[in-house]
Amino acid sequence: MPSRNTNTVCHPPISCHGCGKPGFIKSKCPKCSLKKESASVNVIQMFTCLTSPVALLDIEVYEATGTVCADTGASRSVGGELMFKFLRNRGQKFSEFHLAMCLADGQQSTSLVQKATVPITVGGRTFISDFHFWRS
């Protein structure tokens, strides 16, 4: 399904992501930037711990299970091609609409999106969620 680029640029106001101070990014914010101090050290003990940079959750949609990346700042839940085909094959109904987006770099575009409302289970709790699918 075609997507339509409008080639317009939007400029969201700049503000610190740490404290919200307008006109500053976090690394340059006078409130959030740490002042560099020099220090002398004789002994250093270092420990490392492997951590995942993203939150991964095991979910269940109808009888299928999978692992998803959780983005707590996201405004929409996006499903991939495999999930779209699974839902379509089991007779899931989809609604179709145009969605305007403004990306972090200021580019704005409008795309044709399909949406399905499905029950998902996470950690033993089931709730209804909308999943959006961008079709190529």
C-alpha positions in Angstrom: 0.0 0.0 0.0 1.5 3.3 -1.0 2.9 5.8 1.5 2.8 9.5 0.8 5.7 11.8 1.8 4.6 15.4 2.3 8.2 16.7 2.5 7.3 19.2 5.2 9.5 19.7 8.2 8.3 20.3 11.7 10.6 21.7 14.4 9.6 20.5 17.8 10.8 22.9 20.6 14.1 21.9 22.0 14.1 21.0 25.7 16.3 19.0 28.1 15.2 15.3 28.3 16.5 15.2 31.9 14.7 18.2 33.6 12.6 19.7 30.8 14.4 23.1 30.7 13.6 24.7 27.4 16.3 25.7 25.0 18.9 23.0 26.1 19.7 19.4 25.2 20.6 17.2 28.2 24.4 17.2 27.6 24.5 21.0 27.5 21.9 21.7 30.2 23.3 23.7 33.1 21.0 21.9 35.5 21.6 18.3 34.4 25.3 18.4 33.2 27.7 17.0 35.7 30.7 19.2 36.3 34.0 17.4 35.6 36.3 17.1 38.5 39.7 15.7 38.7 40.5 12.9 41.1 43.6 10.8 41.9 43.2 7.0 42.6 45.6 4.4 43.8 43.6 1.3 43.6 40.7 0.5 41.2 38.4 -2.5 41.5 36.2 -3.0 38.5 33.2 -5.3 38.0 31.2 -5.7 34.9 27.6 -6.8 34.4 26.0 -7.7 31.1 22.7 -5.9 30.7 20.3 -5.7 27.8 19.7 -2.2 26.4 16.1 -3.0 25.7 13.3 -4.5 27.7 12.2 -7.9 26.3 8.8 -9.3 27.2 7.2 -12.7 26.4 3.7 -12.2 25.1 0.8 -14.4 23.9 -1.6 -13.3 21.2 -4.4 -15.8 20.9 -2.5 -19.2 20.9 0.8 -17.8 19.6 3.7 -16.8 21.8 6.6 -14.5 21.1 9.1 -12.1 22.4 8.7 -8.3 21.9 10.7 -5.2 22.6 9.0 -2.9 25.1 9.3 0.9 24.6 7.7 2.7 27.5 7.8 6.0 25.5 6.0 4.7 22.5 2.6 6.1 21.5 1.7 3.1 19.3 2.2 -0.7 19.3 3.7 -1.9 16.0 3.4 -5.4 14.7 5.6 -7.0 12.2 4.9 -9.0 9.0 4.9 -12.4 10.8 2.3 -11.2 13.3 0.2 -9.5 10.5 0.1 -12.8 8.5 -0.8 -14.8 11.6 -3.7 -12.5 12.5 -4.9 -12.4 8.8 -4.8 -16.2 8.5 -6.9 -16.6 11.6 -9.6 -14.2 10.3 -8.7 -11.1 12.3 -10.5 -7.9 11.1 -8.3 -4.9 10.3 -9.2 -1.2 9.9 -7.2 0.9 7.5 -6.4 4.6 7.8 -3.7 7.2 7.0 -1.4 8.1 9.8 0.7 11.3 9.8 4.1 11.0 11.6 6.7 13.5 12.5 10.1 11.8 13.1 12.8 12.9 15.5 14.8 14.5 12.6 11.8 16.7 11.7 10.7 14.8 8.6 6.9 14.4 8.3 5.1 11.8 6.3 1.8 10.1 5.9 1.4 6.4 5.6 -1.4 3.9 5.0 -1.6 1.8 8.2 -3.7 -1.2 9.1 -4.9 -1.6 12.7 -6.0 -4.7 14.6 -7.4 -4.8 18.1 -6.4 -8.1 19.8 -6.1 -9.6 23.3 -2.5 -10.0 24.5 -1.3 -11.7 27.6 1.8 -10.5 29.4 3.0 -12.0 32.7 -0.3 -13.8 33.1 -2.5 -10.7 32.7 -4.6 -10.3 29.5 -5.7 -7.0 28.1 -6.8 -5.6 24.8 -4.3 -3.7 22.6 -4.3 -2.0 19.2 -1.4 -3.1 16.9 -0.5 -1.0 13.9 1.0 -2.6 10.7 2.8 -0.6 8.0 2.4 -2.5 4.8 5.0 -2.2 2.0 
